Amino acid sequence: MKTNEIKNTLVSAFNQKEMLKNIEGDTDIFDLNVSSLTVVDLQIRIEEMLKLEAPTAELMRQPTLNGWISIYTKLNEELQLVS
């Protein structure tokens, strides 16, 4: 999977949440009063689409679209090295 595919998947998932629609890449989602339950729901949806799993704590430490893209891209790269 290419980085662009990961980015497009995450942008699409974020846009499905009204509070995160059209969010800027470096905007902290918690500054928009997004709850941790919303974060976990978003994580589950994204991971179903990407077939990748990231630690929730890591996503919470990088609560931006760009942060999540980075996390899932790194996971994908690590998976490719193992395959």
N, C-alpha and C positions, 0 to 999 in steps of 0.2 A: 504494500500500500504506500502510496506517495504522500508526502507532506501536504500537498495541496488537497488531496482527498480527505485527509484528517481534518484540515482546516475547514473545508466545506461542510463536513459532517457536523463539526462542533458549532459552526455558525448557524446551520439549519436547526440544530437542537436548541441552541440558545434562543433563536427567533421564535420557537414554539412557546416560550414562556413570555407572557406579556411584559413582565418587569425587565426582561433581558433583551427584548426585541431591539435590534439595531444597536446593540451595545458597542462602545469603542473597545478596542483590543486591550487597553491598559486600565480600564475602569474596574475598580474593585467591586465585585458583585455585592459584597456586604454593605458597601456605602449606599446601595440601592434598597436596603432593608430586605434583602433576600434571606430567607430562613435556611438553616442548615438542612431541614427536611426537603426544601426545594433543591438544594445542592445535591443531596443524595438521590432524589428522583431524577434529576438531570444526569447525574453520573450513571445511573442504571440504564437510562435510555441510550446514552452515548456508548456505553460499553456493550450493549446489545448490538448496536450498529457496527462498531469497530471490531468487535471480538477481541478486545483488550481490556485488562483490568488494572486499575491504578488504586493505590491506597487512598482511602477517603481523606486521611489526615494530610497527605501530600497535596491533594486538590484544595483543601481548606487553607493550606499555607500559601498557595499561589492562586488566590481567588479572582483571576482575570481570564478573559478569553485567551489571551496570548500565553498566559501561564499554563492553562490546560492544553493548548495546542502543543506547547513545549513538552509537557509531561507525556502526552499520548504519542507524540512523535518519537521521543526517546524510547518509550516502551516498544514501539513498533520496530525501531532500529535494533534494539536488543533481541527481539524475537527473530528478526531476519538473520542476525549473526548465529543464532542457535540452529536455525533451520538448514 
